[in-house]
Amino acid sequence: MANKPVLAEQRLLDVKLGDLPPWFAKADYTPKGVLGAFRRGYQRYFNKYINVKRGGLPGISMILTAYVVVSYYFVYDNTKHDMWRKHH
């Protein structure tokens, strides 16, 4: 039987619902830990969608979609006021 990884080393999708509070408590929230988490996530994304023999549209389209969502978030205050303005 394979050894179960330590709770702090498990990915979020592998954690059972009852183990969520202890998993969040054991996470490393220091700047170094957060930077490491972002780095691991980027490497996982890059190796799954970008660094492949036959690349496709999904990896690039996710980046473009994220760019559009973030751009809309930053200009939402300006567009919100324009939506309610009457143009006569």
C-alpha positions as CSV (number, residue, x, y, z in Angstrom):
1,M,0.0,0.0,0.0
2,A,1.4,3.4,-1.0
3,N,2.1,6.0,1.7
4,K,-0.4,8.8,1.9
5,P,1.4,12.2,1.4
6,V,1.5,14.6,4.3
7,L,-1.6,16.8,4.5
8,A,0.4,20.0,3.8
9,E,1.9,18.5,0.6
10,Q,-1.4,17.4,-0.9
11,R,-3.0,19.3,-3.8
12,L,-6.3,20.9,-3.1
13,L,-8.1,18.5,-5.4
14,D,-6.7,15.6,-3.4
15,V,-7.9,16.9,0.0
16,K,-11.1,15.4,1.5
17,L,-13.8,17.8,2.6
18,G,-13.3,17.0,6.3
19,D,-9.5,17.7,6.0
20,L,-9.9,21.2,4.5
21,P,-9.6,23.3,7.7
22,P,-6.4,21.5,8.8
23,W,-5.0,21.7,5.2
24,F,-5.6,25.5,5.1
25,A,-4.0,25.8,8.6
26,K,-0.9,23.9,7.5
27,A,-0.3,25.9,4.3
28,D,2.7,28.2,4.1
29,Y,1.4,31.8,3.9
30,T,4.8,33.5,4.1
31,P,5.8,35.5,1.0
32,K,8.3,32.7,0.1
33,G,5.5,30.1,0.4
34,V,3.0,32.1,-1.7
35,L,5.6,32.7,-4.4
36,G,6.5,29.0,-4.4
37,A,2.8,28.1,-4.9
38,F,2.5,30.5,-7.8
39,R,5.7,29.1,-9.3
40,R,4.4,25.5,-9.0
41,G,1.1,26.5,-10.5
42,Y,2.8,28.3,-13.4
43,Q,5.1,25.3,-14.1
44,R,2.2,22.9,-14.0
45,Y,0.2,25.1,-16.5
46,F,3.2,25.6,-18.7
47,N,4.0,21.9,-18.9
48,K,0.4,20.8,-19.5
49,Y,-0.6,23.4,-22.1
50,I,2.4,25.2,-23.6
51,N,5.4,22.9,-23.5
52,V,4.0,20.0,-25.5
53,K,4.9,18.4,-28.8
54,R,1.7,19.3,-30.5
55,G,0.4,22.5,-29.0
56,G,-3.1,23.6,-29.5
57,L,-5.5,26.4,-28.9
58,P,-6.5,25.7,-25.3
59,G,-3.4,27.1,-23.6
60,I,-3.2,30.3,-25.5
61,S,-7.0,30.8,-25.3
62,M,-6.9,30.5,-21.5
63,I,-4.2,33.2,-21.3
64,L,-6.2,35.5,-23.6
65,T,-9.4,34.9,-21.6
66,A,-7.6,35.8,-18.4
67,Y,-6.3,38.9,-20.0
68,V,-9.8,40.0,-21.1
69,V,-11.3,39.4,-17.7
70,V,-8.5,41.2,-15.8
71,S,-8.7,44.1,-18.3
72,Y,-12.5,44.4,-17.9
73,Y,-12.0,44.3,-14.1
74,F,-9.7,47.3,-14.2
75,V,-12.0,49.5,-16.5
76,Y,-15.3,48.4,-14.9
77,D,-15.6,51.6,-12.8
78,N,-15.4,53.8,-15.9
79,T,-17.8,51.6,-18.0
80,K,-20.3,51.4,-15.1
81,H,-20.8,55.1,-15.1
82,D,-21.1,55.1,-18.9
83,M,-23.9,52.5,-18.8
84,W,-26.2,54.8,-16.7
85,R,-25.4,58.0,-18.6
86,K,-28.1,59.2,-21.0
87,H,-27.0,60.1,-24.5
88,H,-29.3,62.7,-26.0
